[in-house]
């Protein structure tokens, strides 16, 4: 009786080790996708920034922007952000496109994407923010020589099938500091 019992216990433990889940469930694979903010740049809504580099997205009234004279055309000015001075750059102008203020209709309330690296912060002014997408980092092609000389230094890569250009927020910040 003892030997039969030990055989049953041995069989059931071996069987349990090789047995497939009765519900047919397998372990959920790790999700390696990253979040990216999709926004409109130069009349195209196929531009993305890694969400990990974005501190905040806000909408400003143009009267809240204090212009700074005799500075780069891509710098719109500064604004008050959380009690601090936030430099604002027109991302369209920075990458060699027509500045936002030259487009029709004029923007009354531009969108500011606040990006931050270590202790450096800048506001990227864009026309419109669309949504957040989950993207597999492996799907980002690293080729950057497809872009204009003004845009190329800020490009991380692109998504196939014209699904978007991924910008490097750190490279944009480093341009100003």
C-alpha positions as CSV (number, residue, x, y, z in Angstrom):
1,X,0.0,0.0,0.0
2,X,2.8,2.4,0.9
3,X,4.6,1.6,-2.4
4,X,1.4,2.3,-4.4
5,X,0.9,5.6,-2.6
6,X,4.5,6.7,-3.2
7,X,4.1,5.8,-6.9
8,X,0.9,7.9,-7.1
9,X,2.6,10.8,-5.5
10,X,5.6,10.5,-7.7
11,X,3.4,10.2,-10.8
12,X,1.3,13.2,-9.8
13,X,4.3,15.4,-9.2
14,X,5.9,14.4,-12.5
15,X,2.6,14.8,-14.3
16,X,2.1,18.3,-12.7
17,X,5.5,19.4,-13.9
18,X,4.7,18.5,-17.5
19,X,1.0,19.2,-17.5
20,X,-0.3,22.1,-19.6
21,X,-2.4,24.7,-17.9
22,X,-6.0,23.4,-18.1
23,X,-7.3,26.8,-19.2
24,X,-4.7,27.0,-22.0
25,X,-3.2,30.1,-20.5
26,X,0.5,30.8,-21.0
27,X,2.6,33.3,-19.0
28,X,2.0,36.8,-20.3
29,X,5.2,37.9,-22.1
30,X,6.9,41.1,-20.9
31,X,5.6,44.2,-22.6
32,X,8.6,46.0,-24.0
33,X,6.7,48.7,-25.8
34,X,7.4,52.3,-24.9
35,X,5.0,55.2,-24.8
36,X,5.4,58.0,-27.4
37,X,3.5,61.3,-27.8
38,X,2.4,61.9,-31.3
39,X,2.0,65.5,-32.4
40,X,1.7,67.7,-35.4
41,X,4.8,69.2,-36.8
42,X,5.0,71.1,-40.1
43,X,1.5,70.1,-41.2
44,X,2.2,66.4,-40.6
45,X,0.9,64.5,-37.6
46,X,3.6,61.8,-37.8
47,X,6.1,63.1,-35.3
48,X,6.8,61.4,-32.0
49,X,8.7,62.1,-28.8
50,X,9.4,59.5,-26.0
51,X,7.0,60.1,-23.2
52,X,9.7,59.4,-20.7
53,X,11.4,62.8,-21.7
54,X,8.2,64.8,-21.4
55,X,7.3,66.5,-18.1
56,X,4.1,68.1,-19.1
57,X,1.9,69.2,-22.0
58,X,0.1,72.4,-21.6
59,X,-1.8,75.0,-23.7
60,X,-0.7,78.6,-23.5
61,X,-2.4,81.8,-24.6
62,X,-0.1,83.8,-26.8
63,X,-0.3,86.7,-24.4
64,X,1.5,84.6,-21.8
65,X,4.6,84.4,-23.9
66,X,7.1,87.2,-23.3
67,X,9.2,87.7,-26.4
68,X,13.0,88.1,-26.1
69,X,14.5,90.5,-28.7
70,X,17.7,89.8,-30.7
71,X,17.7,86.0,-30.2
72,X,17.4,83.0,-32.5
73,X,14.2,82.9,-34.7
74,X,13.3,79.5,-33.3
75,X,13.1,81.0,-29.7
76,X,9.6,82.4,-29.2
77,X,10.4,83.8,-25.7
78,X,9.8,82.8,-22.2
79,X,6.8,82.1,-19.9
80,X,6.0,81.4,-16.3
81,X,6.0,77.7,-15.6
82,X,5.5,76.4,-12.1
83,X,7.0,79.7,-10.8
84,X,10.1,79.3,-13.0
85,X,11.1,80.8,-16.4
86,X,10.5,78.4,-19.2
87,X,12.2,79.1,-22.5
88,X,9.9,78.4,-25.5
89,X,11.1,77.3,-28.9
90,X,9.0,77.0,-32.1
91,X,9.8,73.4,-33.0
92,X,8.7,74.0,-36.6
93,X,11.3,76.9,-37.0
94,X,14.0,74.9,-35.2
95,X,13.8,72.1,-37.8
96,X,13.8,74.4,-40.8
97,X,10.1,74.6,-41.5
98,X,7.8,77.6,-41.6
99,X,7.4,79.1,-38.1
100,X,4.1,78.6,-36.4
101,X,3.4,82.4,-36.4
102,X,3.6,82.5,-40.2
103,X,1.0,79.8,-40.7
104,X,-2.6,80.6,-41.4
105,X,-4.7,80.6,-39.3
106,X,-2.6,82.0,-36.5
107,X,-2.6,80.0,-33.3
108,X,-4.3,81.7,-30.4
109,X,-3.4,78.9,-27.9
110,X,-0.3,76.9,-29.0
111,X,0.5,73.6,-27.3
112,X,3.7,73.4,-25.3
113,X,5.5,70.1,-24.8
114,X,7.8,70.6,-21.7
115,X,10.8,68.3,-22.1
116,X,13.4,67.8,-19.4
117,X,16.8,66.2,-19.1
118,X,18.7,66.2,-15.8
119,X,18.2,69.9,-14.7
120,X,17.6,71.4,-18.1
121,X,14.0,72.2,-19.2
122,X,12.6,73.7,-22.4
123,X,9.1,74.1,-23.9
124,X,8.6,72.9,-27.5
125,X,5.8,74.9,-29.0
126,X,3.8,72.9,-31.6
127,X,0.5,73.3,-33.4
128,X,-1.3,70.3,-32.0
129,X,-0.8,67.2,-29.9
130,X,-2.7,64.0,-30.9
131,X,-2.3,61.0,-28.6
132,X,0.0,58.6,-26.8
133,X,1.0,55.4,-28.6
134,X,2.7,52.3,-27.5
135,X,5.6,51.4,-29.8
136,X,8.1,48.5,-29.8
137,X,11.6,50.1,-29.7
138,X,12.8,47.4,-32.1
139,X,10.5,48.8,-34.8
140,X,12.3,52.2,-34.8
141,X,14.7,52.3,-37.7
142,X,17.9,54.2,-36.8
143,X,18.6,55.7,-40.2
144,X,18.6,59.5,-40.0
145,X,20.2,60.5,-43.3
146,X,16.7,60.6,-44.9
147,X,16.0,64.0,-43.3
148,X,16.9,67.6,-44.0
149,X,20.1,68.9,-42.5
150,X,18.1,71.1,-40.1
151,X,16.0,68.1,-38.8
152,X,18.5,65.3,-38.9
153,X,20.4,66.3,-35.6
154,X,17.2,65.8,-33.7
155,X,16.0,62.5,-35.2
156,X,16.3,59.2,-33.4
157,X,14.8,57.2,-36.2
158,X,11.6,56.5,-38.0
159,X,8.7,54.0,-38.1
160,X,8.2,52.1,-41.3
161,X,5.2,52.7,-43.6
162,X,5.2,56.4,-43.0
163,X,4.0,56.0,-39.4
164,X,6.2,58.7,-38.0
165,X,9.5,60.3,-37.2
166,X,10.9,59.8,-33.7
167,X,12.7,62.9,-32.3
168,X,15.4,62.9,-29.6
169,X,14.3,65.4,-26.9
170,X,17.7,65.4,-25.3
171,X,19.3,66.5,-28.6
172,X,16.8,69.3,-28.8
173,X,17.5,70.5,-25.3
174,X,21.3,70.3,-25.8
175,X,20.9,72.7,-28.7
176,X,20.0,75.5,-26.3
177,X,22.2,74.7,-23.3
